[in-house]
Amino acid sequence: MIGMDLKITIKTNKKDLIDRILNLVSGESAVVNLESSEDNFSGDLGLFLNDLAKNCPVTSIKDPVLWQRQTREDRELPFS
């Protein structure tokens, strides 16, 4: 594949796996970017969603009740 860059993303918390991968690609014509990140989310998901709704309101929906009626797809209940 001439002219096309390919990219591999691997997410793991196992340092030995990363070391083995780095050893595998050493000497190859590849650029390796190693990033580390921490999961900063801690807490209740409900609180997070409430904060999100307060700080980033959806302005495209003027009438939430009407929007729900228009977008939901009702179906017949099983065994009715």
N, C-alpha and C positions, 0 to 999 in steps of 0.2 A: 504494500500500500504506500506508494510514493506520494509524499506531500501531505499525508494525513497524520495528524497527531492523535495518538491514542492515550487515554487516561484511565488509570485504575485507582479506585478509592477503596480502602480497607479500613474498617473501624473495629478496633479491638482494644481490650484492656490488658492484653498479654504481651508484655515487653519481650519475652523470649521469641514470640512469633514475629514481631517486628524485626528483631535482630536477625533471625533466619532469612527473612525476606530481603533485608538490606544486604546480607552476605550473598544472596542469590543474584542480585542485580549489580553487585560491585563489578566494575570492569566493563559493563555493558554501556552502550551509548544511550543512556537514559538519564533524565533529570529526576531526582528524588526530592520531594518536599514532604518533610515530616512535621505534622502539626499535632499539638496536644490540646485538649479542651477538657473542661470540667462541666459537669452537669450542675448548673446553678439553681435549678428548680427544686425547691423544697417547700412543702406546705400543702395546703388543701386546694385541690383543683377548683372547687366551687368558688373559693375566695379569689383565686386567680381569674376565673371567668367573670366574676362580678366586677373586679377591678378593670378588666379589659373592656367590659361593656360601659363602665362609667367614663373611662379615659379615651375610648375610641368608639364613639357611638356610630351606628350605621345610619347615615343620613339619606341614603337612597330609598329607604322604606318609610313612607309618610304615615301609613296606617297599618300597623302590624297585624291587626285582626283581618283586615281585607287581604293583605299579602298572604297570610296563612291559608285563607279560604281559596285563594287563587292558585297557590302552589302545591298544596297537599293533594295526594291522590288517594282517595278513599277506595277501599275494596270491600267485597263482601266478607263477613266473618266466617271462619270455618265452622262447620257443624251447626249452621243456623237454619 
